[in-house]
Amino acid sequence: MVVSAFDETEAASAVLARSQQWTPEDAAVLRHHVLLPQESISRAAELLEQDGWRLRPDPGDGSVPFGAEPEPGEQPLFAERVQKLDALHCSQESSRMAGLAQRLHGRAVGWVALQNGPG
């Protein structure tokens, strides 16, 4: 993990600027953490897949800090897509995930970015 953003008041540009490991020229896996009710998952996956996102469950083994505890009935999920990161697109996608989660009676928790290390 090269970047993490779980404070909705922090600008994406500040999040990216504080990362020592992020390489702007390289693609990354942008992973949004969302909590959705079970009945909304298939609709969310359908909507996200139209733009190249993959929705998958949190493995639930504690290997990935999720950023929030699910409320009863909420399923922790990752929406993932490979792309180059920049502040504008990270901000736009955060807003999109928040809107999608709200429409589907869930919530967006935050996002992380993953990149391969050198070598």
C-alpha positions in Angstrom: 0.0 0.0 0.0 1.5 3.3 -1.1 -1.3 5.7 -0.3 -4.3 5.6 2.1 -7.1 8.1 2.6 -9.7 7.6 5.2 -10.3 11.2 6.3 -12.9 12.7 3.9 -11.8 16.2 4.8 -8.2 15.6 3.5 -7.7 16.7 -0.1 -6.5 13.9 -2.5 -3.5 16.1 -3.5 -2.4 16.2 0.2 -2.9 12.4 0.5 -0.7 11.8 -2.6 1.9 14.4 -1.6 2.5 12.7 1.8 3.2 9.3 0.3 6.9 8.4 0.1 6.3 5.2 -1.9 3.9 6.4 -4.6 5.3 6.6 -8.1 3.1 8.9 -10.2 4.3 7.5 -13.6 3.2 4.0 -12.7 -0.2 2.5 -12.7 -1.7 1.5 -9.4 -4.7 -0.4 -8.1 -7.1 2.2 -6.7 -9.2 0.4 -4.0 -12.2 2.1 -2.5 -13.6 0.6 0.7 -17.4 0.6 0.8 -20.0 -0.9 3.1 -23.2 -2.0 1.4 -26.3 -3.9 2.4 -26.3 -7.4 0.9 -29.3 -6.6 -1.4 -27.4 -3.7 -3.0 -24.2 -5.6 -3.9 -25.2 -7.0 -7.3 -26.5 -3.5 -8.4 -23.3 -1.9 -7.3 -21.2 -4.4 -9.1 -23.2 -3.9 -12.3 -22.8 -0.1 -12.2 -19.1 -0.3 -11.4 -18.3 -2.8 -14.0 -19.5 -0.4 -16.7 -16.4 1.7 -16.0 -13.9 -1.1 -15.4 -14.2 -1.5 -11.6 -14.3 -4.9 -9.9 -16.3 -5.2 -6.7 -15.1 -7.9 -4.3 -15.6 -8.8 -0.6 -13.1 -7.9 2.0 -11.3 -11.1 2.9 -12.3 -10.6 6.5 -9.1 -12.0 7.9 -7.8 -8.7 9.2 -5.0 -8.6 6.6 -6.3 -5.3 5.2 -7.3 -2.5 7.5 -10.8 -1.6 6.4 -11.1 1.9 7.9 -14.5 1.4 9.7 -16.5 -1.3 11.4 -19.5 -2.5 9.5 -22.9 -1.8 11.1 -25.4 -4.8 11.3 -26.4 -5.7 7.7 -23.4 -4.0 6.0 -21.0 -6.0 3.9 -17.4 -4.7 3.6 -16.4 -4.6 0.0 -13.5 -3.4 -2.2 -14.1 -1.6 -5.5 -10.9 -1.9 -7.5 -9.5 -0.6 -10.8 -6.0 -0.3 -12.2 -5.2 3.3 -13.3 -2.6 6.0 -13.0 -3.2 8.2 -9.9 -3.6 11.9 -9.8 -5.4 14.2 -7.4 -8.2 15.1 -9.8 -9.1 11.5 -10.6 -8.8 10.3 -7.0 -11.1 13.1 -5.9 -13.6 12.4 -8.6 -13.7 8.7 -7.9 -14.1 9.3 -4.1 -17.1 11.5 -4.8 -18.5 8.9 -7.2 -18.1 6.1 -4.6 -19.7 8.2 -1.9 -22.7 8.9 -4.2 -23.0 5.3 -5.3 -22.9 4.0 -1.7 -25.4 6.6 -0.6 -27.9 5.7 -3.4 -27.6 2.1 -2.5 -28.0 2.7 1.3 -24.4 2.1 2.2 -21.3 4.2 2.8 -17.9 4.9 1.4 -15.2 4.6 4.0 -12.0 5.7 2.1 -9.5 4.5 -0.4 -6.0 3.1 -0.7 -3.6 2.6 -3.7 -1.4 -0.3 -4.3 1.7 -0.4 -6.5 4.5 -2.9 -7.1 7.7 -2.0 -5.5 10.9 -1.4 -7.5 12.5 -4.4 -9.2 
